[in-house]
Amino acid sequence: MDFVSTRGLSKTITAGEAILKGLADDGGLYVPKTFPSLVNMNVSSVSSYPEMAFEVLAPFFKDDKYINLNDLAYICMNAFNFDVPLIQLGQKESVLELYHGPTAAFKDFGARFLASSLETIIKKNNKELTILVATSGDTGGAVASAFYNKAGIKVKVLYPKNRVSERQKKQLTVLGNNIEAYEVDGTFDDCQKMVKDAFMDKELSEKWGLTSANSINLGRLLPQSVYYVYASHLFRSMYGENPNIIIPSGNVGNSCAAYWAFSMGAPIESIVLAVNANKTIPDYLDSGKYTPRSSIKTLANAMDVGAPSNMERLFDLYGDIDLFRQFVKSYSVSDDEIKATIKKTYDETSYIICPHTACAKKVYETYYKNQPSILVSTAHPAKFETIVEPLINKSIPIPKALDELLKLDGKFTSVSTDYHDIF
């Protein structure tokens, strides 16, 4: 299948080439030229999640010179070796728990797929790569874990000072070896800009063999679209109705993956972006004028993004404001509402949610109550124990993989917002 840049100035390439490059030469993001139809896929009769992933993704890799279908089958089996439960929370209300991977966050899906894909590519082509990734919390930990000790691959993780939780910071800084962590004296948007500036520095990019593991990389988005196909089919088989998908949204990669699943024909009624106090998207829907801005620090730190990179992909799908409003819904949730929702949810259901999931829950309660809906739970609440535990008056059991990391000592380098500081 052919992939093109959102800016239309780079040549058409395959999925494997796009995964290797990360960012298009014109600075745009790679998108499929067309979307395959799920009608032609055998998704309703698959027996496991990795098999579902293969069925959904195979059309994107047909005749790919870097990743053939045998490679893809191995990648799916290797990457998706953990549970993807859909939990019933209320009448026609379900929670898609995406945090059962090794770093207890949804980013494990994309990071592990990308790591296996790039490992396959460089083995075939005798290349060495440097992964450059910015994180607002969970991406860095997932990328570090997925790429740890991968031969021929070095990873540089950038995270904003004082804007990730202590447990998230541990995941970013304790692995060592081929993983380097950089604490940036700025916001996530500054980290993201450093990554983009480094990529646009052609001499540096070629010297270091740079590629991206942020959701600007196609290898992150494609696998994330799978769990929306999976969950919406599962929900429809349970309730006989298509669900609303309510997603805690920051850099919009996870949300964009849902729109790609919808574009393939997944049985989704609507897609809703729950944001925190960073209201770039709701403001655009209200005014019709898109205005990126500096991010605001909130309790849902992984969503603290004021200039979401993947808006470029959403504009590629729905560039006209009227069309955008037809397909994109977005609502903002305050810190006080996050705290109240965590407490209320636990008091009423004994179910514990993280601050990001609380944004989705609040939007559901306010705008979609009693409608068939899937709330996307993006991180294990134990990663945000300082916020959640005082609200529910209960200690949260720590997942085993996370607990083991917390016992290790972290190491990082403090840098300014100049990308030259990390090379």
N, C-alpha and C positions, 0 to 999 in steps of 0.2 A: 504494500500500500504506500501511496505517496504522502509525504508530509511537507507542508509549506510554512513559511514564516508569516506571523500575523502582520508584518509590515510589508510583505509582498516584494521584497527586494533581494531575497536570497534564492538560490536554486532549489528545486524540488529534490528531496532526498528520502531515504527509507527510514523506518523506525530505528533500526540499529545505528545508522549514521547519526540520527537526531539525538539518540541517547548518548552517544560518544561525544558529540559536539556540545551538548547542553544548551547553549544560546546560539541563535542564528547569527550569521555574519553581519546582518543589518541591525542587530540588537533586538530583534523580535523573538517571539516564542513560537516553537513548532506546534502546529495543529494538524489534524488529519485533513487531507483534501476533501474527503467524503467520509461518512460514517457507515460502517457495515450495519446490516439489519439483524436484530436478534431473531427475527422470524426464520432466518436461514441457519440459525445455530441450534444445537441440540441441548440448550440450557435447562430444559425442564426435566430431563431424564438423567442428569449427572449424579454421581454417587458420593462425591466429596467436594470440599471447597477448592482444593488445588485443581481438580478436574474441571470445575466450573470456570476457574480462572483461565485455564488453557482454552476452553471453548470460546470464551468471550474475547480473548486476546489474539487467538490464532489468525484471524483475518488481517490484523494489523502487521503481522510478521510474514505473511505469505510472500515467498520468493525473496526474503531479506538476505542480503549477502553477508551480514554479520551474525545474525541469530536465526537459525533455521528452526523448524517446528520441533525437531528432536531436542534441540537446545532449550526451546521454550518450555517443553514438558518438564525437563529437568529443573529449570529455573523455578517453575511454579511449585513443584514438589518440594524443593529446597527452601523456598522463601516463605511459603504459607503452611508451616507445620505447627500451627497453634489454633485454638478455638475461635470461632466467630459467632458468639451466641446472640440471639434475638430474644430479649427478655420481656415478657408481658408485665406491664406496670399498672395498667388500668384497662377499662373497657375500650378496646380498639386503640390502645396506647401501648407502644412497645419501645424498648430501648435497645439500640444496636451497640453492643459493647465491643469496641475496637481496641481494647487495651490489654489483650491477653498475650501479646508478643513479649519478647525478651526485655524491652525497656518500658513496658506498661503504658504505651501510647499508640495511637493510630498510625503514627509515622513509621512504625515497624513494617507495615505492608509495603509502602513505597520504597523505603530504604533498603530492605532486604531484596526486593525484586531488582532494584537498580544495581545493588552490589553484585548480585549473581550475574546480571546482564553484562556489566562492565568487565567482570572477571572472565566471562566467556569471550568477549570481544578482544581483550588484550592478549589472551593466551593464543588466539588465532592469528593475531597481527603483530606479536612481539613488541607491544607498546608499553610505556610506563606513563602513569597518569598522576595528576594532583587534583584531588577533590577539594573544591573551595565552597564552603557552605556557611550561610548565616542562619542563626536560630533565635527565635523568641522564646524558646523553652524546650520543646520536645524533639524538634527536628535533629538538633545536634547530637543528642543522646542516641537516637535511633540510627543516625548515620555512623556515629563512632562505633556502635555495637556491630552494625552490619558489615562495615569495612575493616574491622579490627583484624590485623595480620593477613589481609588480602595481599598476595604477592604482586609487586609492581605498582601498588597504589598507595600514595601518601594522602592524608586527609588533614585539612586545615579548617577548624571550626571557629567561627566568630560569634560571640554572644555579648549582649549589652550589659555593662556593669550595673549591678544592683537591680536587675530586671528579670532575673530568673530565680526560681525557688532554690533553696539550698540543696534539696535532693536532685533537682534538675542539674544544678551545677556539678554535683558529684558525677553524674552520668557523663557529663561533657569532659571531665578533666582527669579521670582516674586511670584510663586504659593505657596511655603511653604508646611506646613502640612507634607504629606508623600514624598515630593519631596525635595532632598538635592542637591545643586549645588556646584561643586568644580572647582576653577580656577587653572589650572595646569601650572606651570612655565616651559613650553615646547611646543612642536608641537602637532598636532593631532596624529601623529604617536606615540609619547610618551604616549598620553592618551590611544590609542588603545593597546599599549604594556602593560600598567598598567592593563587594563581589562583582557587581556589574561593571564598575570602573576597571577592575583588574582584567575582566574578560575583554573589554574594549581596547585594552593595551595589547596590541597584537604581538609585539616583540616579547613581552613578558608571558603572554598566554601560550605562545608557541614554545618558549624556552622551558616552561614548567609543565607543559601538557595539561593545561587547565581544563576541567569540566566541572559541572555543577551537580550538587545533590539536593538543591532546593527544589521546590515544586515548580520552578521554571523549567526543570528537566523533564522531558517527556516520560522518562523511565519512572518518575514518581507518580505522575497522573494516571497513566494507563492502568496500573494495577489497582489504584484506588477506585476506579470506576467499577471494578468487579464487585466490590461488596455492596454497591448500590443495586446492581443487577440481582445479586444473590438475595439481599434483604427484601427488596420489593417483591420478588417472586415468592419468597417464603411468606411474607405478610399476606399477599393476595391468596395464597393457598390456605392460610389460616382463617382469613376473614371474608374472602370473596370480594374485596374492594382494593382499589389502588390507594396507597398511602401518601400523605404529605411527608416529605423528608425535611426535618428541621435540623440544621447544621450549625454548630458553633463555628463562626467564620473569622479568620484573621487575614492570612495572605491569599485567601480565596482559592487555593489549590484544591482542597478537599471539596469545596462547593463546586468548582469547575468540573471535577471528576464526576459529580452527580449529574451535572448537565450533559456531560458526554454520555453517561449511561442512559439518560432520558432521550438524547438524540439517537441512540441505537434502538430505542423502542422499549426500554425497561418500563414495567407497569407502575409508573409514578404519577400521582395526581398533580402535585406541585412541589417546588423546591423553595425552601425558606432559609434565609441567612440570618442567624441570630448573632448580633455583634454586641460588644461591650460599649464603653463610652467613646470608643473610636468609631465615629458615625459617618465615615466617608461615604459608604454605600447608601444608607438611608437618606443622607443629605442629597446625594445625587438623584435618588428617586423623587425626592420632594421638589428639588429645584430644576432638574434637568441639566445642571452644570456640574461636571465632574471636577472636584477640587481636592487633590491629594494634599495631605498636611502632616505635620509632625505627630508622632503617636503620643497617646496619653497613657500613663501607667495605671493599671487596674489590677483587681484580684485575679482576673482571668488573663494572666500575663502572656500566654501563648497567642492570644488574640490581639495583642497590643500592636496593631499595624495601622498606620495612617495612610500609607501609599501601597496598597496591595498589588503585588506583581501580576497576579493572574487575572486582574481586571482586564488586561489586554486580551486574554483569551475569551472572556465573557463578551467584550465588545466585538470580538471577531464573530461570535455567535449571534449577538443581538445588538448591533451597532446603533440602530435607530432608537432614540429614547422611548418612543411609544412601544416599540417591540420589546425593549428592555423591561419596561414596566409591566408588560403583559406576562413575562416569564420569570422575572426576578422580584421576590419579595424580601424585605429586610427590615428588622426591628432592633432597636438598641435596648440594652439592659444595664442598669446602673449597679455599682458595687453594693449598695444597700439592698437592691432587689436580688442580687446574687446570694448574699448572705441569708436573706429571708427565705429564698427558694430552697437552699440547701437544708435549712432547718425544717421547713414545712414538709418537704418531701420525706425526710427521715421520720418526722413525727407521725405522718399519715401512712407511710408504707414500709418503714424500717429499711428503706433503700438509700444507700449512701452515694452521693454524686459529687464530682469535682466542680470547681467554679465555672469551667467552660461548659460542662453538661448542664449546669444550672441555668446558663443563658438560654439554651434550647428549651429547657423545661419551662422557664418563665414565659417565653414566647408562645409555647403551646398553651399554657394556662390562660394567657391573656387573649390570644387571637384564634386558637384552633381547638379549644376544649371540646371534647366529645366527637371530634372528627377523626377518622382513621389516620394515625400518624406514627411515624418512626422518629424518635429522638436519638440523635447521634451522640454517643458518649465517647469522647476522644481520649481521655486519660484516666488512669486509676486514681481514685481520691487520695490514696496514701502518698502521692507525690506532692500533695498540698495540705499536709496534716496540720500545719500551723493555722490555716484558715478553717478547715473543715472540722477538726476535732473539738475546738471550743464551742462550735455551733450545735453539735449533736451530743456533746458531753460523753464521748466514747472514743477509745483508741481504735485506729484503723489497722487491721493486720497488713503487714508489708509483704508484697509478692516476693518470693524467694530470690529471684534474679536481682531485683532491686536491692534487697537486704544485703546481698553479698557485695554489691558495689559500694554500698554506704560504709562498709568497713575499711575501704581502701583510702589512701591519701591522694588528693588531687594535685595537679600541677598545671599552671597556666602562665601565659605571658601577657602583661598589660600593655596595650597599644592605644594610639590615638585613632582618629577616623581616617587617616591616610593609609590607603591600601599598601603602599610601599613598606609599611612597618612590619608586614607579615611575610615578607620575602627576603 
